[in-house]
Amino acid sequence: MPQAILLKDVEGLGEAGSVVDVSAGYLRNFLAPRKLAQTATDASVAAARRRMEAAETAARDQEERGRETAALLSKTVLTISHRAGTDGRLFGSVTAQEVADAIQQARGVKVDKRKVRLEEPIRELGTHMVDIEVADDVVASVKTIVVEES
């Protein structure tokens, strides 16, 4: 049986980068045309191993940068001014986009508004803690003070 290196995860067969034994017809007629696997040679196994190591290194670097950004954002205090009534309720609300823009202005860190975790928009004056998803499993809490616009 020939061996194949999986280029992508294949259900019931293995994960990307693993070397598996498959029948010649399965490799030739199904896996190779769909770019799911390639024939395993010494050179292709070494190249696959290098690709996996490079991907792991990139993931570690991204996680480390995410932790650094989260530490920076945790020290950040945002002040957002908004029009409000006499009872302290806002005319409108502070949205995730406004929080992302305030972070961009305060720290120069670009944050996607979809990464700002607001269960509901902020509708009252005061201090609120807003969670920002910086990277996978890395969340920073940013203190956000909503003040009345003067």
SULNOR-V159573 format. One record per residue. N is the residue number from 1. NEAR is the number of other ideal C-beta (glycine too) atoms within 8 Angstrom. D_FIRST is the distance of its C-alpha to the first C-alpha in whole Angstrom. Layout:
# SULNOR-V159573
n=N near=NEAR d_first=D_FIRST
n=N near=NEAR d_first=D_FIRST
This chain:
# SULNOR-V159573
n=1 near=6 d_first=0
n=2 near=10 d_first=4
n=3 near=10 d_first=7
n=4 near=14 d_first=10
n=5 near=14 d_first=13
n=6 near=17 d_first=15
n=7 near=8 d_first=19
n=8 near=7 d_first=20
n=9 near=7 d_first=20
n=10 near=10 d_first=18
n=11 near=4 d_first=20
n=12 near=3 d_first=18
n=13 near=7 d_first=15
n=14 near=7 d_first=16
n=15 near=6 d_first=19
n=16 near=8 d_first=19
n=17 near=9 d_first=18
n=18 near=8 d_first=16
n=19 near=9 d_first=12
n=20 near=10 d_first=10
n=21 near=6 d_first=6
n=22 near=13 d_first=6
n=23 near=7 d_first=6
n=24 near=8 d_first=7
n=25 near=6 d_first=10
n=26 near=9 d_first=11
n=27 near=14 d_first=10
n=28 near=7 d_first=12
n=29 near=7 d_first=15
n=30 near=9 d_first=15
n=31 near=12 d_first=15
n=32 near=12 d_first=15
n=33 near=6 d_first=19
n=34 near=6 d_first=20
n=35 near=6 d_first=19
n=36 near=10 d_first=18
n=37 near=12 d_first=15
n=38 near=8 d_first=14
n=39 near=10 d_first=11
n=40 near=10 d_first=11
n=41 near=6 d_first=14
n=42 near=5 d_first=16
n=43 near=6 d_first=19
n=44 near=11 d_first=17
n=45 near=11 d_first=17
n=46 near=8 d_first=20
n=47 near=8 d_first=22
n=48 near=11 d_first=20
n=49 near=9 d_first=22
n=50 near=8 d_first=25
n=51 near=9 d_first=25
n=52 near=10 d_first=25
n=53 near=8 d_first=27
n=54 near=8 d_first=30
n=55 near=8 d_first=29
n=56 near=8 d_first=30
n=57 near=8 d_first=33
n=58 near=8 d_first=34
n=59 near=8 d_first=34
n=60 near=8 d_first=36
n=61 near=8 d_first=39
n=62 near=9 d_first=39
n=63 near=11 d_first=40
n=64 near=8 d_first=42
n=65 near=9 d_first=44
n=66 near=12 d_first=44
n=67 near=11 d_first=46
n=68 near=8 d_first=48
n=69 near=12 d_first=49
n=70 near=14 d_first=50
n=71 near=9 d_first=52
n=72 near=10 d_first=54
n=73 near=14 d_first=54
n=74 near=9 d_first=55
n=75 near=5 d_first=58
n=76 near=11 d_first=59
n=77 near=7 d_first=62
n=78 near=13 d_first=62
n=79 near=8 d_first=66
n=80 near=12 d_first=66
n=81 near=8 d_first=69
n=82 near=13 d_first=69
n=83 near=7 d_first=72
n=84 near=10 d_first=73
n=85 near=7 d_first=76
n=86 near=3 d_first=79
n=87 near=4 d_first=77
n=88 near=8 d_first=74
n=89 near=9 d_first=71
n=90 near=14 d_first=70
n=91 near=7 d_first=70
n=92 near=5 d_first=67
n=93 near=7 d_first=64
n=94 near=12 d_first=62
n=95 near=9 d_first=59
n=96 near=10 d_first=55
n=97 near=7 d_first=56
n=98 near=9 d_first=59
n=99 near=19 d_first=58
n=100 near=13 d_first=55
n=101 near=8 d_first=58
n=102 near=12 d_first=60
n=103 near=15 d_first=57
n=104 near=11 d_first=56
n=105 near=5 d_first=60
n=106 near=8 d_first=60
n=107 near=8 d_first=57
n=108 near=5 d_first=56
n=109 near=9 d_first=53
n=110 near=5 d_first=51
n=111 near=12 d_first=50
n=112 near=7 d_first=49
n=113 near=10 d_first=51
n=114 near=5 d_first=48
n=115 near=10 d_first=47
n=116 near=14 d_first=51
n=117 near=9 d_first=51
n=118 near=10 d_first=54
n=119 near=3 d_first=54
n=120 near=4 d_first=57
n=121 near=8 d_first=59
n=122 near=10 d_first=62
n=123 near=8 d_first=66
n=124 near=8 d_first=68
n=125 near=10 d_first=69
n=126 near=7 d_first=69
n=127 near=7 d_first=66
n=128 near=9 d_first=62
n=129 near=8 d_first=59
n=130 near=12 d_first=56
n=131 near=10 d_first=52
n=132 near=16 d_first=50
n=133 near=9 d_first=46
n=134 near=13 d_first=46
n=135 near=12 d_first=42
n=136 near=5 d_first=39
n=137 near=4 d_first=41
n=138 near=11 d_first=44
n=139 near=10 d_first=47
n=140 near=12 d_first=51
n=141 near=9 d_first=54
n=142 near=15 d_first=57
n=143 near=10 d_first=60
n=144 near=16 d_first=62
n=145 near=11 d_first=66
n=146 near=14 d_first=67
n=147 near=9 d_first=71
n=148 near=8 d_first=73
n=149 near=7 d_first=73
n=150 near=3 d_first=77
